[in-house]
Amino acid sequence: MKTTASEFKKFIDDDDFWPEGAHYEYDTFTVNGVSVDDDDSLMNDDSAVVVIKDGAVFIPARNSWEKDKACTLDHFFRKWRKSNHVD
């Protein structure tokens, strides 16, 4: 999934979208074509081209009869982008 650093930071900081306790791990990105394994390097240049290569989002169960959920970071980002009507 290709995006900008600015859009990715908005996604990460969207407390209304992320369920309580949800987090992402095992993330791998390219930033302007350079492979990085954490998102700290995304904070420098809002116009940087970011490609989400890998990652998983873990969402804890909200109650005792539900199970924890997981999905790819790419899928969760696409869901966020669709909910925000961003092209």
BELWO-V361947 format. One line per field, one symbol per residue. burial: + if it has 9 or more other ideal C-beta (glycine too) atoms within 8 Angstrom, else -. Layout:
BEGIN
burial: ???
END
This chain:
BEGIN
burial: --+++-+++-+--+-------+-+--+++++----+--+-++-----+++++--++++++----------++++++++-++------
END
